[in-house]
Amino acid sequence: MVEGARPSIAGGGIKMAIDMIVPAFPKAGVPRHPVERLTVKLKAKRRETPDTMSFVFEVMEGVLRHYPGQAVSLNLPMPQGTVTRTFTVASAPNLNNWFELTIKAAPDGYATRWMQEVLAVGDEITGRGAFGTFSIMYYPNTPLLLIGGGSGFTPMMSTLRWLSERGETTDVVVIQVARSKKDLLFREELDQIVTQMSTIKLFNVLSAPRKGEAWSGYRGRPDRAMIRAMVPDAYRRQTLCCGPIGFMDHMGKVLRAEGLDRARFLTESFGQKMAVPQDVVQPINGDGITVSIGAQSFDVAPDVPLSTSLAAAGKRIPTGCGEGQCGTCRVRLLEGEIEMDHQGGLSQQEEHQGYILACCTRPKTAIKIAI
């Protein structure tokens, strides 16, 4: 496939399957697909916005089974060493073992900038997937509200593509929030989906439109009045929200003020439902368990996942799924005892080598780790 090409139903190369691997929707008791190790080849790169690019990967080894909204992790062989990053899949599930990621590269996002600037069509890398519970598959027979901020719109796009391909009639309201018109994702494709599916309503919101930018839609940060105008019955919808942490927190407050039950508001941090946000875990000074990282030492709570308690102490470890599946938060245990309950994020060999996952590890004694 040439750079910039997209998978299509007709023609050669990677083809899209209409018969999906997921059970008919809606369906209760959705089974969990196993997380598999993957070798993938980059087949195409496509610029979406000035700082956002889509990557089409073909799975060369392993089988990727995923639901709309789930994520994969990739091992990126960067000059300073391999780093693992987790991304939500933007494409719909298909039978032909390819997937698409749409990734924003922030100025300080060295891994994502490497992907955009260095990773080339034809390169092969390894990864894991799929994982996470951020999917409409778990919420059958209910009206939906999908809210995506910036590149957090990718799981919404996976969901919409899947619904469209299946010809579903689910009642869905979709809100995409971007800074300016040039930052809106998938505009032409979204217009086509909305035209084909009368049960989907789409609203684009510009939070900080550029001076002089022509725009007749909603402007500013979504507030109660804006939500009430767009979604008068928001209080009764199962809501899935993805974007920066501050954006998700804000939308949660707005929707709860409109009467939405907290249990019906699911946020995405690559599958982690943030029941205990990092900002509500208080740092411990002198009365916790000591965690040593190089020359630094931190006191942490023994009953809180290591990644969360370290973040409260000011030390952040990159995390992905938050469920012990993706391997993003892998660190090496050098000394001490821990309790760990991962879900396939480490191989037996890695465990024997002393690796642990910070998102699902709790220290039992003072420990020393290497990042």
N, C-alpha and C positions, 0 to 999 in steps of 0.2 A: 504494500500500500504506500502511495506517495505521501509525503508530508502534507498535511492539511486536508487529506481525504477523510470521509466519514464512513463508518459501516453502513451498508444499505441492504435492503431486502433483495434487490436484483444485482447481478454482476458477480465478479470474482472477489477473491479475498475473503475478509471476514463478513459473514452474513448474519442478519438478525433473525432469531427464531420467534415465531408467533406463539408456538406451544411452549409455555413457560414452565420452568422447573418447580414453581411454587404451587401449592394446592389452590383450588378454586377459592375466590374471595367473594363473600366473607366466609370464614371457617374458624370454628373454635378449636383450641388445643393445637396451636401451630407447633410442629416439631422443630427442634433446633438442629441446623446442619452442623456437621463436624467442622472444626477449624482445621484447614489443611495447609501444609507448606507448599509454596508455589515457586516456580521459576517462570518469569514473564518476559516477553520481548516487546519493546516499544515499537508500535507499528505506525503511529502518526502523532503529530503535535499540531495544535490549532490555537491561534491567538483569539481570545474571547473579548478581553478588555485590555487597556494599557498594562495592567499588572496581573492579569489572570489568563491562564492557558489551560486547554484541555489536552489530556494525554490518553491515547488509546493503546491498551496493552492486550496482547494475546497470551494466553496461558499455555506455556510449552510443557511444563511438568506439573502434575497435580490437577485437581478439579475445583473450580470455584463455584460453590453453590451459595446463593445469597438472596435475601429478601430486599425489596426496595427500602432504602434508608440505612442499610448496614455498611460496614467499613472494612477496609483491608489495610494492612501495614506493609511497608516496603523497606527493604534494607538498601540504603543508598551508599555506594562505594565512593565516598568523597576523599579528597587528598589527605585530610587529617584523620581518616579512619572511617569505618562504616558506621552510619547512624541509622536508626530506625524511626520512621515517621508514619503516622496513621492518617488516612484520608477516607472520607465517605465516598462511596461509589455514586457517580452521577448518572450512569446508564441504568436501564431497566435490566432485571435478570433475563438471561437468555441461555440457550442450549449450546451455543457455539464456543463457549469458554473464552470470551473476550470481555473486557470491561473498560469503562472510561472514567477518568478522574478529572475534575476541574479544580485547579489549584491556584490560589492567589499567592504571589510572592511579595511579602512585605519588605521594606528596605533593610530590616535587620533579620529577615528570614533566610539565613545562609543556606539551609537545606533546600528550601523551595526555590531560591534563586539559582542554586546549582542545577536543579531539575530543569528549570526553564532555559538556562544558558549553556549547560554542558551536556546533559543527558540527550543522546542522539537516537534518531530512528534506527532500529536494528540492534541497539544495546539490550543485553539481557541482565536482569537483576532478580533477586529472590524476595519473597515476602510471605505473608500469612493471611488467611481469610476464609470466610468472612465472619464477622462477629458483631455483636451489639443487638439491642432490643428496641432501637429507635426506628420502629416500622409500623405502618398502619395495619400490618398483618395481625397484630395483637389486639386490634380494636375494631372488630367486625360490627356491622349493623348499627353504626352511629355516625352522625354528621361530623365532619372533620374541619379543622382550621389549621392550615399549614403556614407557618411564619418563618421566613428566612432572611437573615441580615448579611449582606455581603456574600462572601463565598460560602456562608452557612446555608445558602439556598440549594446547594448540591443534593442533599437528601430529598428535598422537596421535588427536585427535577427528576430524580430516579423514580419517585412515587408517581409523578404525573405521567412520565413516559410509560410506566407500567400500566397505569389505569387506561391510558389512551390506547395502547396496543391491544388491550383486552376488551375494549369497548364497554368498560364498566359504567354504571349509572350512579355511582356514589356521590352524595351531596358534599362538595368540597369548596371551601373558600380558601384562596391562596393569597398571601401578602408577601411581596418581595420588597425589601427595604435596601436602598443603595444610596450612596452619597450624592451622586449626580447621574445624569442620563447616560453618560459614557460608561458608568459602572454597572448598569443593569445587565443581567445575564440572560441569554437564550431568548431574546425578545421575539424574533421571528417564529421560532419553534413554539413558544408559549402561545402566541396569537393563533397558530394553526391548531394547537390542542384545544384551546378555548372555543374556537369556531366549530370543531368537530364534536365537542362534548358540552352540551347545554347545561349539565349539572355542575360544571366547574365555573366559579367566579374568580377572576384574577384582578388584584389591585397592586399597582406599582407605586411605591412611595419614595420620594427623594428627600433624604434627611438634610442635605446641605447642597442644594443646587448651585451651580456656578452662576456668577453674576451675569445677568443678561440671557441666561439659558431659557429657551422657550419650553414651557412645561405646563400643561393644563390639568395635570393630576394632583394628587395629594403631595404636600410639602411639609417638611419638619419631622421631628421625632414623633412616632405614633403615640397619641395620648387617648384618654377616655372618649373624648368627643369624636376623634377620628375613628377609633374602633367602633363606636356606636353607629357612626354613619356607614361604615363598610360592612360591619357584621352585627346587626341588631340582636341576633340570638347567640352571640359569642359565649354566653354563660352556659349554654347547653352542649357545646361542641367539645369533642376530644381534640385537644390542641397539642401539636408538635411544633417546637420552636428551636431553631438552630442559628447560631451566630456568636459574636463575641460575648464573653461572660456578662459584661455590663449590659449589653443589649437584651440578653435573655432574662436577666434579673429585672430590668425595667418592664419588659413585656409581661412578666409574671405578675408584677405589682398592678399594672394597668388592668389586666384581665381578672385578677382576683377582686379588684375594686368594682368590676362590672358583674360580679357574682359567680365567676367560674370557680368551681371547687379546685383546691390545690392538687388533688389526686388526678385531675383531668388535664393537667399542664405538664407535659413531658419535655424536658430539655435534653439537648444532645451535646455530649462531650465525648463523641465517638463511642456511644453506647452506654455511657455512665449517666444514670439518673441521679442528679446531684442532691441526694437526700441530706447529705452533710456537706454543704459548701465549704471550701477551704477557708473563706473569710470569717466563718463563725467558730472555727477551732482556735481557741486562745493559746498563745505561746506559753510555755512552761519555763519557769526560771528556778532551777535548782532542785526541783522535787520530782523530776521525771527520770526516764532512762536515757543514758548518754549515748548519742550516736556520733561516732568520729568519722569524718571524711577528710582524709589528708591531715592538714594542720588545724582544721576546724572541728569544733565540737558543738553539739546541740542537745538540749534536753527536750525529750518528746514524751507524749503520753503513750502508755503501753497498750491502750485499748483503741487506738486510732491507726488506720493504715499509715505506713511509713511515709508515703509520698504526701499525704495530707498533713501529717504532723510536722514534717520538715518544711512544707510550704508555709505553715503558720509561724515557723521560726525564721523564715526568710530565706530558706534554701529550697529552690524548686528543681525537681527532677522531671524531665519531659515524660508525659504520660499520654496514653492513647485511649484504650477502651475502658480503663478503670475496672475491669472485670477479670484480669489475669489471663487474657487471651492473646493480645496482640504482641506482647514482648517489648513494647516501646520503653517501659520503665525498668529494663533489666540493669541491675547493678551486681557487683560481686561482694559476697560476704567474706570478710577476711578473719573476723573474730566474733565470738558471741553466739547466742542462741536466739532463734526466731520461730514464729509460727507463720506458715504460709499456706494459703489455700488458692492455688491458681487453677485455671481451666484450660490447660493445654498451651500456655504461653511459653513454657520452657520444655525442652527435650530432656530425656533422662541424662544424656551426656552433659548438658548444660548444668543440670542440678548437681551432678557429680563433680563438676568443675567449680562449684560454689556460687553459681549465679542465683539470684532471687529477683522477684518482681516487687517493686516498692509499693504498687497499688494494692496488693493483697497480702502484705507482710506486716506482722506486728512483732516488735522486739520483746523478748522475754528477759534478756539481760542486756548489759551494756554491749554494744556492737561496734565494729569497725567495718566500713564498706568502702569500696572503690567505684567511682562513677566512670 
